[in-house]
Amino acid sequence: MGILNIFKKNKKSDMEDELSRLESNLLPDEGIVGEVEHGGPKEEKEEKEDKELTTGTGSCSFVMGVTDYAPIEGTDNIVVTGNLKGSVDTGISLAVINYGDDKKEMLMTSVIGLDVNGESVEHASDCFAGLILEGASDIDIRIGTVLYTRDMGSDSIHDAYVAALSEGYVKERALEMSDEEINRLSLTDCSEIWRLNTWYMAHEGQDEDDGLKKAREERLNKIVLSLRDKILDAEEIYYVHDKRTGEAHLYSQTFEKGDGSYLCTNPNILIISKAYRRRYKKTYNTDTTELAIVRNGKDKKGIHNFLQGNFYINGACGVAVNAVQVSVAAGMLVDKPVYDGVPVENIPVTNPGLVRWMLLLGQLGSPKEDAEEAVAFRLYFSFLGRELRRARLIIPVKHQGEDEEDRENEGLDVAKMKGKNSKDALIMYTDWRRLRSEYGKNWDGMVHRVGGIIGKFDCALNPTKYPSAGMYLTEDMYKSMVEMSKKAKV
């Protein structure tokens, strides 16, 4: 019995109603693997941490990022140097924090000496200064550590942290550091140093000699490898989740090539370090996106699984870390699955190239009057057509009988829904994860291409509870997409 004459109505009525109400061609999808919690950090905890960071005042008010440090021989004191903003006197107590650390533990120490331009002073304001910290040898002080009085706000502390990394590691050292120093860096430290170095080389470091540029590049590679390891080993990371598609938001930029055609950058997801979660929550918790947490778990596989699903099911090409300029390719983080020697029938069905463009289109929605969005929509639509022509998709099927004899007599139920213009629509999924999210484990699947079916039936791709992450295809639309993918100058 052939697939085209064994349809049964199997999908939930509310799913059929949902499809019939859709006016656009873009449809649904379910979450991603990994232990994920939506909504980002809780407000009560945020407020408590902010108060612990900034409460208290004194006669002095200052903030300083450490650009260099050294122990004082024969004592447990440390001398630190940096650009002082505000005023400080000897004898005052101050707070010490490594702003880029996930735990951000705040400690206290005292200033027992000040040095400005090689002279000991009792007071210093708005200058490059050296501070002698009493009994600070047990404190984890490094380049980027911030000293401050507790009336300083979080933004001032963050700015001092970033400025110190830029001055100490990027400009003064040209990224030269020992393996021990690299190991002490946090995930946030690594991403910021990388971002700052990129900016520096584009604006101020262009005149460096070739030897130094090469050494800087080799040093940066070691930091990138450390960043990779710190991502996979983190207790938890945050990422920008798209509420419209139910998946991690994809970031891609579109450029004109100069000959009337366009290209776009490889789409990445954006992950946020725990240390930066509160800063980024203000930016990304909107009507369409939110920060979500991925916990690594005891087996340290949660983040790996999350990334693997985004790369090799959803089609993300890599990960941006805290900023789009800091991008790690997918293959550096999670190996691509290898199926050498595995029978074709046992290889899981995935279509990351197709899903990639479906999600990007879902994020855009219908084409707008905005010229840039219209160009992006056309570009994504063309790429989608190319992928759709070769995609192998899964149609959910279920045996009707309870045993083998009944199944032979009664055939199969094939998933469909009420389509447009009173036409039946076949339900098709890009991968088993999405099929299982809607049909569970009691349904099997048959693998087909859209081109062999679309002449008789419409096709609903990835229909789930997210109307922006799937697609409804008619024959005319499919033909138009195929032609556009062949001829369009993109």
N, C-alpha and C positions, 0 to 999 in steps of 0.2 A: 504494500500500500504506500503510495507516494505522499510526500509531505504536504502537497498542496490540496489534498482532498481529505485530510483527517483532522481538520480544525475542530476544536471544542472551545466553548467559552469558559475560561478558567480563571481569569484575573479578577480581583476584587472589584465590586461595582464602583467603589469610590475612586479607584484608579482609572476606570473607564470614564467616569464623569470628569475627572481631572483632565484627562487628555482631550475630551471633547470641548472643554472650556478654553483650551490654549489657543491664543491668537498668533503667537509667534512660532517659529520652527525649532525653538530651543527648549529642551526638557531636563530631566532628573539624575540623581546619584546619591550614594551613601558614604559614610565617613571612611577613614583610612585606618590601616592596622596600627597597633601601638596603644599604650595606655594614655588616653587623651582626656583632658578635662578642659572644658570651654569656659570662657569668660575672663581668663587671666588672673592676676593676683587679686585677692580679696581686699576690699576697701578698708575694713577695720585693721587688718594687718599692715596695710600700707601706711595708714595714719600713725600707728604705733611706731613703726620703723622710722618715719620721718621725724617724729618728736624725739626719739632717742638720738637721732643724728644731729639735730640742730637746737635743742633746748639749752637754756642757760646763757648768761651773758657775763661780761666782766669789764674791767676798765680798758682793756685792749680789745681790738677787733681786727682779725687778719686771717688770710688763707695763703698757703704756700704749697706748691707741688715740688717734691724732691727731684732734683735733676742729677744729684750725685751725693754720695755718702761715704763715710769711712769711720771705723772704730778708732777710739783714742787709746793709744797703747798704755797698758797698766791700769786701765779703768774699765768700767762697764758702761761708759758714756759713748755717745755717737755724735759726730758732727755731720750735719746735712746742709746742703746748699740748694738755693732755688730763688725764683722771683717772688718776692714778698709783696702781697697786695694788702694794704692796711697798715696797722701799727702794732708793734710788739715790744715788750719790755723784758729784761731779764727777771727771773723769779716767777713768771706767770705759769699757770698750768694750761695745757692745751690738749686737744684731741688728736689722735693719729688714726688714719683709716686707709686701707687699700681699697679704693672705690671700685676697682674692677673685679674684686673677689666676689664670688656668689654669696658668701656669708656676711661680708662687710663688717667684720668685728671692729668695734671702736674701742681703742685703748687710750689711757691718759699718761702723760709724762710732763716734765717741767723743763723750762728753758733756764739753763744756768750760765749761759754765755752767748754773746752776740758778736759777730764780726762783719764789718762793712769795709770794703776796700783795704783789707789787711789790717784794720785797726779794731781793737776791742771797744765796744760801745755798750751803753746801758739801754739805748732805745734805737729802734730802726723803723722806717716807714717807706713803703712803696719803692723798694730797691732790690737789687740782687744781694742776698745776705747769706751768711753762715750761722746756723743755730747749733749750739751744743745742747744735746738732750740728755738729761740725767737718767742713768740706769736704763737706757733704751736698748741695750745689747740683746735683750730677749724679745724685742719687738721685731716683727718681720718688716723691716724698712728696706725699700728698694726704690729704684727710679719709678716715679709715678705715685708713690705714697703721698698722701696729703696731710699736712698739719693745719689745724684751724682752731679758732675759738668757736664755741658752740652757738654763737648767734648767727653764724654763716648759714645761708640757705643751701639746699642741695644743688642748685644750678651752679653756684659759685664753686662748690667743692668739685663738681664734675668738670668744670672748665679748667680748674687748676690741675686736675688729674691729666686731662688730655694735653694741656700745654706742657706739662712736665715730660710726658712720653715723647712728645714731638721734639722738645729741646734736648732731652737727655739721650734718647735712643736714636732718633732719626737724624738730627742735625749733628750733634757732637760726636756720636760714636759711629754714625753711618751703619747702624744695625749690628755692630760688632758686640757680641756677648758670648759668654761661656755656655756650655751645655747646662750647667747648674742654673745659670740665670734664666735660660729659656724654660727650663722645667718649673721654675718658680713663677713664671708668667701665668696669668689666668687666661681663660678663653677670651674674655673681653679685652685684656691687654694685647693679646695677639692680633685680634681683629682691628683694634684701634691703631696699633703700630703699622700694620699693613696699609690701612686707609691713609694714615698720615704720611707714610712713605710715598704712596702713589701721588698724593697731592704735592708733596715736596719736590719730587722728581719732575713733575709737570710744570712747576712754577719757579722754584728756586735752585734746583739741583742740576739744571740742564748743562751748566758749564763744568761739572765735575769731569775729571779725566777718565778715560776709558777703563783704566785699571781699577779705579775706585768704583765705577759703575758696575763692573763685572763682579767685584767683591761684594758690593751691596746686594746684587741680584742673588748671588750664592747664599748670602746670609738670610735674605728674605725667604728663600726656599726652605731653610731649616725652620723658620718661624711658621711657614705654611704647613709643614708636616706636623709640627707641634699642635697647631690649631686643629688640624684634622683629628689627631688623637684625643684632644681635649673635648671635641664635640661628641665623639663616640663614648667617652668615659664619663661625661657629665651626669650628675644625678638627675637633672631635668633640664630641658630646654623649652623655650616658648617659640611659637611660630605664628605667622599671620594667617588666620583661617578665614576663608570667604564664606559668608553666610548664604550667598546665593547658590553656590555650587555644592556646598557641603564638603569641600576639600581645601587643602592649602592653596592660598592665593598664588597665582603665577605672575611673575614680573618679567616683562619683555619690553624693549624699546624698538620703535620703528624708525628707519632712516631712509631718506631718498638717496639713491646711488649716483644721481647726476645724469642718467640717461633716460629718465622717465620711469624707471623701475624702482622698486623698494625692497628692502630687506629688514629683518627684525633679529634682535639678539636672541640667543638661546634662552628659553624661559627657565627661570629659577624660582624656587621657593625662598622665602625670607625667614630665617630663624633668628631668635633674639636670646642672648645670654640671660641667665637669671639675674645677673647684676644690673642689667639694663631694663628689666621687665617693667618697672614703674614708669620710667621715662617714656618708653614706647607705648605703654598702654594708653597714654594721653593722646597719642597720634593715631593708633590703629583700632581702638574700640569705637567703631562708628556704626552707622546703619547697615553697612555692607560687609564690614570686616570686624574681627576681634582677635585678641591674643588667646591662644590655647596652649595648654601645657602638655608636654610629652615626658613622661617619667621613664627612666631607664630600667627600673626594677632590679631585683636582687641578682638576676642572671645577666644584667648589663646588656640586654638584647632589645629593650624597648625602643631606643633611639635608632638602632640599626634597622629594626623592622619598619619603623615609621619612614625612614629615608628610602629603604628598599621599595616600599609600596609607592611612594611618590615618584621615584625614578623609573621603575620598571613596570609599573601599572599605569600611573597617571602621566608619565612622559616628561616630568621635570628634568632639566639637563644638569642641574647642580643646585648648590645652596649658597645664597648670599648670607653673610653673617653680620648682623647689626647695621650693615650698609650695603647698598647694591654694588659698590666698588670692590667689596671684599667677597669674591666668589670662588667656591671650591667645586670642581667638576664632580659629577656623580661617581665616575669610576675611581676617584681618589678615596671616596668614603665607603662605598659599597660595591663589591664586584658584581658585574653583570652576570646573571644566571647562565650557566653553560650546560647545554644538553647534548653534548657529543656522545654518540652511541645510544641515545635514548630513542626508542621508537616514536615516530611522529605522533601516534595516537596517545602517547603518554606525556607529551609536552604540553604544559598548561597554556591555554589560550590567553594571550594578552595582546593589546593593541595600544601601546603607550603613545605612538605617533599620532594615532587618531584621537585618543583621549586628550592629549595636549591641546589640540586646536579646538576641540569641543569645549574644554574648560575656559580657554581664553575667550572664545566667543560668548560663553555664558557670562563671563565677567563683564563683557561689553554690553550685553543685551542687544536690543535692536539698533540698527545704524542710526546715529544721531546726525544733526546738522553740523556738528563739530567736524572740521575737515580732517584733523589728525585721527579721530576715532573712525571716521569713514574709511580712511586709507587702511588703518589697522584691521577693520572688519573685512575689507576686501582681501587683504593679504591672508588673514587667518582662514577665510572661506575658501580661498584657492588651495592652500595647503591641506585643508580638511578634505577637499575633493580628491586630491592626490592619494591621501591615505585611505579614503573610503573605497576607492577602486580596488585596492589590494587587501583590504581588511578581511580577516576570517572572524565572523561573529557567531555567538552562541544563541540558538533558539531554545528556550526552556521546553522540555517535553516530559511527559509522565505516562507511565504504563497504567492502563485502566484496570486491569485485572489484579487479583491478589496473588495468583501463582502464575507459573510460566504458561500453562495451557490457556488460562483466561486471557493472558496478555496477547497470545497469538490470535485468539478469537476476537478480542475487542479492540485491539490496536492501541493508539496513543492519543493522549491529550496534548495539544500544542498550544502554547501560550499566545493569546492574541487579545486585542482590545478593540473597542469601537473606534474607528478612525474618522477621518473627515469625509464629508459628502456621502455618508452612509456606506463607506467602504471599510472593510476589515483591515486592521493593521497588525502585522506580525510584530511580536516583541522580540528584540534582539539585544544581547549584552556584549560589551567589549571584553569582558573577562569574567571568570568564575566568582570572584569576590562580590561583584555587583549582582550577579544572578542569585547567589546564595543569600544576599541581604534581603531579597524580596521573596524568594521561593523556598528557602531552606534547603535541607539535604535530601528531601524526598523527590525532588525533580532532577532529571538528567538533562542533557542538552545535545543538540545536533548543530554541527558547525557548517555554516553557509556563508556565501558572499552576497552582498546586497544586490549586485548586478544580476544574479540568477533568479531573483524573487520579485524585484520591484515592478516588473511588467504586469504582475497579477495582483499584488498586494502592496499597500503602503507599509512602511517599516518604522517602528518606534524604537529608537536606540536609547538604551539605558534609562528606561522609565522607572524612577524611584520617587522619593518625596521632595526632591529638589528640582523644581521646574526649569532651572537654568543650566543644568549640567548634562542634559540629554538632547536628543534631536528627533524631530518627526520628519520623515522623508516621503514625498510623493514621487511618482515617476518623473514628472516634469522637473522637479527640483533636482533630482539626482542627475538627470541628463545635463541640466544647466551647470551643475557643479563639476561634472566630468569635463565638459567643454571648457569651462573657465580654467580649470587646472591645467589643461593642455595648451591653451592659447594665451592666457592672461600674462602680461608682462609684469612680473612681480620680482 
